[in-house]
Amino acid sequence: MAAIDEQEYTKSFDLKIWKRLLPILARYRTTMILMVGINSLTAVVDVAIPLFQQYAISHFIQRGTLDGLPG
């Protein structure tokens, strides 16, 4: 069995490929917009979670109190 050589891609962005893809993706416009929206929401949540954790540690764990936390 011959070894499969991996191709090395050095181009980061090729406009010609996107120009060819746009007519195909246009049929799925609503789905693409929904995917971009969900991915953006996921990115915001990924950034927010550590910030909430930092707040909780600073305000509750280090102080040794549960004041301000709902039951």
Secondary structure, 3 states (H helix, E strand, C coil): CCCCCCCCCCCCCCHHHHHHHHHHHHCCHHHHHHHHHHHHHHHHHHHHHHHHHHHHHHHHHCCCCCCCCCC
